Amino acid sequence: MSDIYRNKEGQKALRVLFCFGVTPAFFDAEVADLDEIGTAISEAFDNLGERFGIDVLATMDDDEIMVGPSLNWPWTCYVLADAPDLDAVTGVCNIIRETELGAGRLWKYLRIEARVGRPLFFATR
């Protein structure tokens, strides 16, 4: 079995699980600021395909059954994707570092971790 995974277009790809957690600062934020934070998150992660070549395969958000900060596993939400290379994965993670929000950056409210691998050999997507 090859170590190189190819996406549905036949291009070399990495299978990535982006894990997102909200920080205590999110829950400490004023209610009036939550719309601005939510808008910033949505805009920051918009068009991942066009910006980084990321093909989002699935998402999962367990915010209805998990309340409070996610400082480690289990995370608040997940994005399963194919990425063309490690630079694309790093680019998505850097969104947290680069997105300005008020006097700070998005990392005040959100954490991200990427797990990189390949599809499970005995299962198909």
Secondary structure, DSSP 8 states (H G I E B T S, - for coil): --S-EE-TTS-EEEEEEEEEEE-HHHHHS-GGGHHHHHHHHHHHTTTHHHHH--EEEEEEE-TTT--S--SSSS-SEEEEEEESSHHHHHHHHHHHHH-EETTEEGGGTEEEEEEEE---TT---
